[in-house]
Amino acid sequence: MVVLIKRVKYPDWCTHDGGDVLTEHEEDYIVYREELSALFSNIGSIKPFHQDFLQTIQQLYLSIQPPVTPFNQAEVPLFLTYHLLQCIPP
């Protein structure tokens, strides 16, 4: 889980300027991140892992300090929550 969280965080060299032009490295990272989200969703669909994932995501949310925490770090729990909720049945 820790490795997945580290890998899913946007690297510092990824720009978030909203432009349509991405570097080759950014395009490759986006594909890699989609593969990581599929892996997370597959693991997240296993019921015994739900509680651990939720606790880890909660810790990530609590670690965010709005004026201090960089975007690439603050976005991780949102990303993980979205993908976890996609695989947990209501």
N, C-alpha and C positions, 0 to 999 in steps of 0.2 A: 504494500500500500504506500509506504513512504517513497519508494522508487517511482511509482506511478505519479504521485503528487509532484515530485521534483521534475519529472519529465513533461508533465502537462503544463507546467508554468511556462509562459512565453519567455524565451531567452531575451536578454537585454538588446541583442542585435536585431530583434524583430521590431519594426516600426509600427506604430498604431495611428498613423496620420490619416487613415481613412481613404487614402488614394487608391486608384485602380491599378497602379503599377507596383507589382511585387517583385522582389529580387528572386533569383532562382532558389536561394537558400530559404527564403520565406515560404515560397510555394512548396518546397520539399517538407518544411516543418509543418505546414497546414495538413498535408497528407499524413504525415507521421502522427500528428495530434488526433486526426480522425481515427487512425488505427488504435491509438491509446484509448480513445473514448469507447471504441467497440470492445476492447479488452476490459475496460472498467465496467461496462454494461454487462458483459458476460459474467464477470466475477460478482458483480452486484446483484445478479439474478439468483445467486445462491443464498438461500434464506439465512443460514448460520452466519454469514458475513454482514448482514444488514446492521446489526447493533454496532459492530466495530466501525463500519463505514460512517454511520451517523455520529458516533462519538468523535471520530477523527475530523469530520466535516465541522462539527460544532466547535472543536478546538481551533480549527482554521478561522472560523467566523470570529471567535473571541480574540484571536490574535491581531485582527485588523484594527488599526488606529487610523481613522479617516484622513487626517492631514499628513500623516507620516508614511503610511504603507503605500508602496508603489502599486500602480495599476496591475502589473503582471502578477503580483502576489495576491492582491485582493480579488482578482478575477477567478482564481483557482477554486475556492469553495462554491462560487456560483456555478461554475462549469460542472463540478462534480455533483452538486445537488441536482442540477437539471438532468444529468445523465442517470443518476441513481433513481430519481423519481420516474424516469422513463421505463425502468426495468422492474420496479416494485409495484405489484398490483395494488389497486386501491383497497 
